[in-house]
Amino acid sequence: MLTAFERQVSWLHQRRDWLRCGAGLAVAAASWPATLMGRTDPTRPREQSVGTAKSCILIYLLGGPPHLDMFDLKPDAPKEVRGPFSPIATNVSGIQICELLPQLSRITDKFALIRSVSHPNSNHTPMIYYTLTGRPTAQPLLDNDIRPPQRSDFPHLGSVLAKFKPAATSLPGYIALPELAIRSSTMGEFKRARSPLRGGSAGFLGPKFDPLSVNGEPGTREAIPALALPDGVSADRLESRATLLSLLDHPARSSSARAMHDMQQQAVLLTGAANRGTLPAFSLDNESAELRDRYGRHRFGQTMLLARRLAEAGVPMISIHFNEMTVCDGWDTHSKNFDALKSELLPMVDQSLSALLEDLDQRGRLDETLVVCLGEFGRTPKINGNAGRDHWGDCGSALLAGGGIRGGQVLGASDSIGAYPVSDKVDPVDIHATLYHCLGLEPELKIYDELQRPWDVSTGQVLSRLL
């Protein structure tokens, strides 16, 4: 039986859990398979990073958004390809997008579209991992791999930014809204799997750069369950315990002990502030009702507004994982694709994304905030028998805005049925390289795995035409 003192010390040690993605603190010693050892070609010309953006808001449409029904419609294609939606003109001559995106059509000059995103894999978890870390998994053909994050994983884009562009405040460098999760099936019936997914953590960069996950309702005191205090423990009592623990642990002799001490201090600081209501970046109380309505009084809209506040507060990476729908399994629209797009998915994206871009622009912050919207892949040109579209890695679309991106343009083109790129093929890692470029990361930067092997932060090419 633990004494009260021992329980206090044990509880304080557990406060660092919010800094993890559930993967544990142990560092894996396994080496990488040969299929993962591909590194950047040393003869490849490198772009100079001169970007001055301060933050990135990554809007990840988990499941695979259908490019043919959003940003790359094919009205002249056969009926089994084109679907029921029509393209509409935008405020940029020659660019058309889906009729269900009218608010985005009026601000197309604020963003750039890529219509030729392509990678030869159409499986969820390998492509989620690839599009968020820039590296292939050891088992690229294994779909719905729901193993938790490993310390041997490559880091999420946000973890890399948190390492090289730490937040100027006490806030973490990478905040996930919510953490990256996926659906899994049990006994033939689907249920929510709220455990973290590989690709969303800091991997071998260590728990210091894992995301702080806002898994509760955005803008409320309960938004960050990991920072909730146990019953009977006040913020003052927490800080007293932290002081006591600091005395017991002092001096921290090793680098790992010092790192743990720093993590504990940050956890205590954030926990205390959260429970006193003094974390204004996480509160929406000071936002007008009109603006909250403009973003949308749904979870996605309020999350987008929260992301804007966190970017203003100096958080380098805010990732939004959009997978909270009822008609379909998020953006995994194998059936009822058009019903889901019309009733839920596209109206939410149109309202909330246009609100974010307009809000950032009106506040004079669009140039310093990079907004990236993409998913793990596109969806099949041919509509299946369930009025859905299936996985399609060979072609998809992405949207980029702000942070040095020149709006009102389209990069790349797909063929007549949206199956394959016919010009300017873009790999997801090229989007990563462009993201790092806009955020000012030098191309020669290296990250080191648990065996101290160096890796380039990105293996892609900067998409200079977008800048």
C-alpha positions as CSV (number, residue, x, y, z in Angstrom):
1,M,0.0,0.0,0.0
2,L,1.4,3.4,-1.0
3,T,1.6,6.2,1.4
4,A,-0.1,9.5,0.6
5,F,3.4,11.0,-0.1
6,E,4.3,8.2,-2.5
7,R,0.9,8.5,-4.3
8,Q,1.6,12.2,-4.7
9,V,5.0,11.7,-6.2
10,S,3.7,8.8,-8.4
11,W,0.8,11.0,-9.7
12,L,3.2,13.8,-10.6
13,H,5.3,11.5,-12.6
14,Q,2.2,10.4,-14.5
15,R,1.5,14.0,-15.6
16,R,3.9,13.7,-18.4
17,D,1.4,11.3,-20.1
18,W,-0.2,14.1,-21.9
19,L,3.0,14.7,-23.8
20,R,2.8,11.2,-25.3
21,C,0.7,9.6,-27.9
22,G,0.2,6.4,-25.9
23,A,3.4,4.9,-27.2
24,G,5.3,4.7,-23.9
25,L,8.7,6.2,-23.0
26,A,10.8,3.2,-23.9
27,V,13.1,3.8,-26.9
28,A,12.9,1.0,-29.4
29,A,16.2,-0.5,-30.4
30,A,15.2,-2.3,-33.6
31,S,16.9,-1.1,-36.8
32,W,15.0,-0.1,-39.9
33,P,14.3,-2.5,-42.7
34,A,16.1,-1.9,-46.0
35,T,12.9,-0.7,-47.6
36,L,12.9,2.3,-45.2
37,M,16.5,3.2,-45.8
38,G,16.0,5.3,-48.9
39,R,17.4,8.7,-48.4
40,T,17.6,11.9,-50.4
41,D,19.7,11.8,-53.6
42,P,22.8,13.8,-52.8
43,T,22.9,15.0,-56.4
44,R,19.4,16.5,-56.3
45,P,19.3,20.3,-56.5
46,R,18.1,21.8,-53.2
47,E,15.9,24.8,-52.7
48,Q,17.0,27.5,-50.2
49,S,14.5,27.9,-47.4
50,V,13.6,31.6,-47.1
51,G,10.0,31.3,-45.9
52,T,8.9,33.5,-43.0
53,A,5.6,31.8,-42.0
54,K,5.3,31.4,-38.2
55,S,2.6,28.7,-38.0
56,C,1.0,25.9,-40.0
57,I,-2.6,24.8,-39.7
58,L,-2.8,21.3,-41.2
59,I,-6.4,20.2,-42.1
60,Y,-6.3,16.5,-42.6
61,L,-9.4,15.0,-44.2
62,L,-9.0,11.5,-42.7
63,G,-10.2,8.7,-45.0
64,G,-9.4,10.1,-48.4
65,P,-11.3,13.1,-49.9
66,P,-12.8,12.5,-53.4
67,H,-11.0,14.9,-55.6
68,L,-13.5,14.4,-58.5
69,D,-16.3,15.8,-56.3
70,M,-14.4,18.7,-54.8
71,F,-11.6,20.4,-56.7
72,D,-11.1,18.5,-59.9
73,L,-14.6,17.8,-61.5
74,K,-14.9,16.2,-64.9
75,P,-18.2,17.3,-66.3
76,D,-17.5,15.7,-69.7
77,A,-16.6,12.3,-68.3
78,P,-19.0,9.3,-68.5
79,K,-21.8,9.3,-66.0
80,E,-20.2,6.5,-63.9
81,V,-17.2,8.9,-63.4
82,R,-18.5,12.4,-63.2
83,G,-21.1,12.0,-60.5
84,P,-24.2,14.3,-59.8
85,F,-22.4,17.5,-58.9
86,S,-21.5,20.3,-61.4
87,P,-18.5,22.7,-61.4
88,I,-19.0,26.4,-60.8
89,A,-16.8,29.4,-61.7
90,T,-14.7,31.0,-59.1
91,N,-13.4,34.5,-58.7
92,V,-10.3,33.4,-60.6
93,S,-10.9,33.1,-64.3
94,G,-10.4,29.6,-65.6
95,I,-10.6,27.8,-62.2
96,Q,-13.7,25.8,-61.4
97,I,-14.6,23.8,-58.3
98,C,-17.6,21.9,-57.0
99,E,-21.0,23.7,-56.8
100,L,-21.2,22.6,-53.1
101,L,-18.2,24.9,-52.3
102,P,-19.7,28.4,-53.1
103,Q,-18.0,30.3,-50.3
104,L,-14.6,28.9,-51.3
105,S,-15.3,29.8,-54.9
106,R,-15.5,33.4,-53.9
107,I,-12.1,33.5,-52.3
108,T,-10.2,31.2,-54.7
109,D,-7.6,34.0,-55.2
110,K,-6.6,33.3,-51.6
111,F,-5.5,29.7,-52.2
112,A,-3.7,27.4,-54.6
113,L,-4.9,24.0,-55.8
114,I,-2.8,20.9,-56.6
115,R,-4.6,18.5,-58.9
116,S,-1.8,16.0,-59.4
117,V,-1.0,14.6,-56.0
118,S,0.1,11.0,-56.6
119,H,1.7,8.1,-54.8
120,P,1.4,4.3,-55.7
121,N,-0.4,3.1,-52.6
122,S,-4.1,3.1,-51.8
123,N,-4.1,1.7,-48.2
124,H,-5.2,3.8,-45.3
125,T,-2.6,3.4,-42.6
126,P,0.5,3.2,-44.8
127,M,-0.7,6.4,-46.6
128,I,-1.6,8.2,-43.4
129,Y,1.9,7.4,-42.1
130,Y,3.5,8.5,-45.4
131,T,1.5,11.7,-45.9
132,L,2.2,12.8,-42.3
133,T,5.8,11.7,-41.9
134,G,7.2,11.5,-45.4
135,R,8.4,7.9,-45.0
136,P,7.0,4.5,-46.0
137,T,6.0,1.9,-43.5
138,A,7.7,-1.5,-43.3
139,Q,4.4,-3.1,-44.5
140,P,3.0,-0.7,-47.2
141,L,0.3,-3.2,-48.2
142,L,-1.1,-3.7,-44.8
143,D,-4.3,-1.7,-44.5
144,N,-6.0,-0.7,-41.2
145,D,-2.9,-1.5,-39.2
146,I,-4.0,-0.1,-35.8
147,R,-0.8,-0.8,-33.8
148,P,-0.1,2.2,-31.6
149,P,2.7,4.7,-32.3
150,Q,6.2,3.4,-31.7
151,R,9.3,5.3,-30.6
152,S,11.0,3.9,-33.7
153,D,8.5,5.7,-35.9
154,F,9.4,8.7,-38.1
155,P,8.0,11.9,-36.6
156,H,4.9,13.7,-37.7
157,L,5.5,17.0,-39.5
158,G,4.4,18.9,-36.4
159,S,7.0,17.2,-34.3
160,V,9.7,18.2,-36.7
161,L,8.5,21.8,-36.5
162,A,8.2,21.6,-32.8
163,K,11.9,20.6,-32.6
164,F,13.3,23.2,-35.0
165,K,10.8,26.0,-34.5
166,P,9.7,25.8,-30.8
167,A,6.8,27.9,-29.6
168,A,7.8,31.3,-28.3
169,T,5.5,30.8,-25.3
170,S,5.1,28.0,-22.8
171,L,2.7,26.2,-25.2
172,P,3.8,23.0,-27.0
173,G,5.1,23.3,-30.5
174,Y,2.6,20.7,-31.9
175,I,-1.1,20.6,-30.9
176,A,-3.5,18.0,-32.4
177,L,-7.2,18.7,-32.6
178,P,-7.9,15.9,-31.9
179,E,-5.2,13.3,-31.8
180,L,-4.9,11.1,-34.9
181,A,-7.2,8.1,-34.6
182,I,-8.8,5.7,-37.1
183,R,-11.8,3.3,-37.2
184,S,-11.3,-0.4,-36.7
185,S,-13.7,-3.4,-37.0
186,T,-14.5,-5.9,-34.4
187,M,-16.8,-8.9,-35.0
188,G,-17.8,-7.5,-38.3
189,E,-19.2,-4.3,-36.8
190,F,-17.5,-1.0,-36.8
191,K,-16.7,0.9,-33.7
192,R,-14.6,3.9,-32.8
193,A,-11.0,3.2,-32.0
194,R,-9.9,6.3,-30.1
195,S,-6.3,5.0,-29.5
196,P,-3.7,7.0,-31.4
197,L,-2.5,5.9,-34.8
198,R,1.1,5.6,-36.1
199,G,2.1,8.8,-37.9
200,G,0.7,11.2,-35.4
201,S,3.5,11.2,-32.8
202,A,7.1,12.4,-32.5
203,G,8.5,8.8,-32.9
204,F,12.2,8.7,-32.4
205,L,12.4,12.5,-31.7
206,G,11.1,11.6,-28.3
207,P,8.1,12.4,-26.1
208,K,9.1,16.0,-25.7
209,F,7.8,16.6,-29.3
210,D,4.7,14.6,-29.1
211,P,1.5,16.6,-29.6
212,L,-0.7,18.0,-26.9
213,S,-4.1,16.5,-27.9
214,V,-7.3,18.5,-27.6
215,N,-9.7,15.6,-27.5
216,G,-12.6,17.3,-25.7
217,E,-15.1,19.9,-27.0
218,P,-13.1,22.8,-28.4
219,G,-13.3,26.0,-26.4
220,T,-14.4,24.4,-23.2
221,R,-12.7,23.8,-19.9
222,E,-12.9,20.0,-20.7
223,A,-11.2,20.5,-24.1
224,I,-7.9,18.8,-22.9
225,P,-8.8,15.8,-20.8
226,A,-5.2,15.0,-20.3
227,L,-4.8,18.2,-18.3
228,A,-7.7,17.5,-15.9
229,L,-6.9,17.4,-12.2
230,P,-8.0,14.5,-10.1
231,D,-10.9,15.1,-7.6
232,G,-9.7,17.0,-4.6
233,V,-6.5,18.3,-6.2
234,S,-6.4,22.1,-6.8
235,A,-4.0,23.9,-9.1
236,D,-2.2,25.3,-6.1
237,R,-1.8,21.9,-4.6
238,L,-0.5,20.6,-7.9
239,E,2.2,23.3,-8.0
240,S,3.2,22.5,-4.4
241,R,3.7,18.9,-5.3
242,A,5.7,19.9,-8.3
243,T,8.0,22.0,-6.1
244,L,8.5,19.1,-3.8
245,L,9.2,16.7,-6.6
246,S,11.7,19.2,-8.1
247,L,13.6,19.2,-4.8
248,L,13.7,15.4,-4.7
249,D,14.9,15.1,-8.2
250,H,17.5,17.9,-8.0
251,P,20.1,17.9,-9.4
252,A,19.2,16.2,-12.7
253,R,22.5,14.7,-13.7
254,S,21.8,13.1,-17.0
255,S,20.4,14.7,-20.2
256,S,17.4,12.4,-20.1
257,A,16.7,13.3,-16.5
258,R,16.9,17.0,-17.4
259,A,14.6,16.4,-20.3
260,M,12.1,14.7,-18.0
261,H,12.3,17.5,-15.5
262,D,11.6,20.1,-18.3
263,M,8.6,18.0,-19.4
264,Q,7.2,17.8,-15.9
265,Q,7.6,21.5,-15.4
266,Q,5.7,22.2,-18.6
267,A,3.0,19.7,-17.8
268,V,2.5,21.3,-14.3
269,L,2.5,24.8,-15.8
270,L,-0.1,23.9,-18.4
271,T,-2.2,21.9,-16.1
272,G,-2.3,24.6,-13.5
273,A,-3.2,27.3,-16.1
274,A,-5.9,25.1,-17.7
275,N,-7.6,24.5,-14.4
276,R,-7.5,28.1,-13.4
277,G,-9.0,29.1,-16.7
278,T,-5.9,31.1,-17.6
279,L,-5.0,29.5,-21.0
280,P,-6.7,32.1,-23.2
281,A,-5.4,30.5,-26.4
282,F,-7.7,27.5,-25.7
283,S,-10.8,29.5,-24.9
284,L,-13.3,30.8,-27.4
285,D,-15.2,33.0,-24.9
286,N,-13.8,36.2,-26.2
287,E,-14.8,35.4,-29.8
288,S,-18.0,37.1,-31.0
289,A,-21.1,35.0,-31.5
290,E,-21.2,36.3,-35.1
291,L,-17.7,34.9,-35.8
292,R,-18.4,31.6,-34.1
293,D,-21.5,31.3,-36.3
294,R,-19.4,32.1,-39.4
295,Y,-17.0,29.2,-38.6
296,G,-20.0,26.9,-37.9
297,R,-21.5,25.8,-34.6
298,H,-20.2,22.3,-35.1
299,R,-17.1,20.6,-33.8
300,F,-15.2,21.1,-37.1
301,G,-16.0,24.8,-37.3
302,Q,-15.1,25.5,-33.7
303,T,-11.9,23.5,-34.0
304,M,-10.9,25.7,-37.0
305,L,-11.5,28.8,-34.9
306,L,-9.5,27.3,-32.1
307,A,-6.7,26.6,-34.5
308,R,-6.6,30.2,-35.6
309,R,-6.2,31.3,-31.9
310,L,-3.4,28.8,-31.3
311,A,-1.6,30.0,-34.4
312,E,-1.9,33.6,-33.1
313,A,-0.5,32.4,-29.8
314,G,2.7,31.2,-31.6
315,V,2.1,27.4,-31.9
316,P,4.1,26.2,-34.9
317,M,1.9,23.3,-35.9
318,I,-1.8,22.8,-35.3
319,S,-3.2,19.7,-37.0
320,I,-6.9,19.1,-37.4
321,H,-7.9,15.5,-38.0
322,F,-11.4,15.7,-39.6
323,N,-13.2,12.4,-39.1
324,E,-16.3,13.0,-37.1
325,M,-19.3,12.3,-39.4
326,T,-22.5,10.3,-39.3
327,V,-23.4,9.4,-42.9
328,C,-20.1,7.9,-43.7
329,D,-16.9,6.8,-41.9
330,G,-15.4,10.3,-42.1
331,W,-14.0,10.8,-45.6
332,D,-13.9,7.0,-46.3
333,T,-16.9,7.2,-48.6
334,H,-17.1,3.6,-50.0
335,S,-20.9,4.0,-49.9
336,K,-23.3,7.0,-49.9
337,N,-20.4,9.2,-51.1
338,F,-22.7,11.9,-52.6
339,D,-25.2,11.9,-49.8
340,A,-22.4,12.4,-47.3
341,L,-20.7,15.1,-49.4
342,K,-23.9,17.1,-49.9
343,S,-25.4,16.8,-46.4
344,E,-22.3,17.0,-44.2
345,L,-18.7,17.0,-45.6
346,L,-18.6,19.7,-48.3
347,P,-20.8,22.2,-46.5
348,M,-18.6,22.0,-43.4
349,V,-15.4,22.3,-45.4
350,D,-16.8,25.2,-47.4
351,Q,-18.1,27.1,-44.4
352,S,-15.2,26.5,-42.0
353,L,-12.2,26.6,-44.3
354,S,-13.5,29.8,-46.1
355,A,-14.1,31.4,-42.6
356,L,-10.5,30.5,-41.5
357,L,-8.9,32.0,-44.7
358,E,-11.0,35.1,-44.5
359,D,-10.5,35.6,-40.8
360,L,-6.7,35.2,-41.1
361,D,-6.7,37.6,-44.1
362,Q,-8.7,40.3,-42.3
363,R,-6.5,40.0,-39.2
364,G,-3.4,40.5,-41.4
365,R,-2.1,37.0,-40.5
366,L,-2.6,35.0,-43.7
367,D,0.9,35.7,-44.9
368,E,2.4,34.3,-41.7
369,T,0.1,31.3,-41.4
370,L,0.4,28.4,-43.8
371,V,-2.9,26.5,-44.3
372,V,-2.6,23.0,-45.9
373,C,-5.7,20.8,-46.6
374,L,-5.3,17.2,-47.8
375,G,-6.0,13.6,-47.0
376,E,-4.1,10.3,-47.4
377,F,-5.2,9.8,-51.1
378,G,-8.0,10.6,-53.6
379,R,-10.8,8.3,-54.6
380,T,-11.6,6.1,-57.6
381,P,-12.8,7.7,-60.8
382,K,-15.4,5.0,-61.3
383,I,-18.4,5.1,-58.9
384,N,-19.0,1.7,-57.3
385,G,-22.4,-0.1,-56.8
386,N,-23.0,1.5,-53.4
387,A,-22.9,5.1,-54.8
388,G,-19.4,5.4,-53.4
389,R,-15.8,5.8,-54.5
390,D,-13.0,3.6,-53.3
391,H,-9.4,4.2,-52.4
392,W,-7.2,5.8,-55.1
393,G,-3.6,6.8,-54.4
394,D,-2.7,7.5,-58.0
395,C,-4.4,10.9,-58.1
396,G,-5.8,13.4,-55.6
397,S,-6.0,17.1,-54.8
398,A,-4.7,19.3,-52.1
399,L,-5.2,23.0,-51.1
400,L,-2.5,25.4,-49.8
401,A,-2.9,29.0,-48.7
402,G,-1.1,31.7,-46.9
403,G,2.4,31.4,-45.5
404,G,4.1,32.5,-48.8
405,I,1.8,30.5,-51.2
406,R,0.6,32.5,-54.2
407,G,-3.2,32.1,-54.4
408,G,-5.4,31.9,-57.5
409,Q,-3.5,29.2,-59.3
410,V,-3.6,25.5,-60.1
411,L,-0.6,23.3,-60.2
412,G,-0.8,20.0,-62.2
413,A,-3.6,18.4,-64.1
414,S,-5.2,14.9,-64.2
415,D,-6.4,13.0,-67.2
416,S,-10.0,13.1,-68.6
417,I,-11.4,10.9,-65.8
418,G,-9.2,12.1,-62.9
419,A,-7.3,8.8,-62.7
420,Y,-3.7,9.8,-63.3
421,P,-1.7,13.0,-63.5
422,V,-0.8,14.2,-67.0
423,S,1.4,17.2,-65.9
424,D,3.4,18.2,-62.8
425,K,3.0,15.1,-60.8
426,V,3.4,15.9,-57.1
427,D,4.3,13.4,-54.4
428,P,3.1,14.1,-50.9
429,V,6.7,14.6,-49.8
430,D,6.9,17.6,-52.2
431,I,4.1,19.2,-50.2
432,H,6.1,18.5,-47.0
433,A,9.2,20.1,-48.5
434,T,7.1,23.1,-49.5
435,L,5.6,23.3,-46.0
436,Y,9.1,23.3,-44.4
437,H,10.3,25.8,-46.9
438,C,7.5,28.2,-46.0
439,L,8.2,27.8,-42.3
440,G,11.8,28.6,-42.8
441,L,13.5,25.2,-42.2
442,E,16.8,24.9,-44.0
443,P,16.9,22.0,-46.5
444,E,20.1,20.6,-45.0
445,L,18.5,20.0,-41.6
446,K,18.8,16.5,-40.3
447,I,16.9,14.4,-37.8
448,Y,18.5,11.5,-36.0
449,D,16.8,8.2,-35.2
450,E,17.4,6.1,-32.0
451,L,20.6,4.7,-33.5
452,Q,21.8,8.2,-34.3
453,R,21.5,7.8,-38.0
454,P,20.9,11.1,-39.9
455,W,17.9,11.6,-42.1
456,D,16.9,14.6,-44.1
457,V,13.8,16.3,-42.7
458,S,12.2,15.8,-46.2
459,T,12.9,13.8,-49.3
460,G,10.7,16.0,-51.5
461,Q,11.2,18.9,-53.8
462,V,9.9,22.4,-53.0
463,L,7.0,23.3,-55.3
464,S,8.5,26.7,-56.3
465,R,5.7,27.5,-58.7
466,L,3.3,27.9,-55.8
467,L,5.5,30.5,-54.0
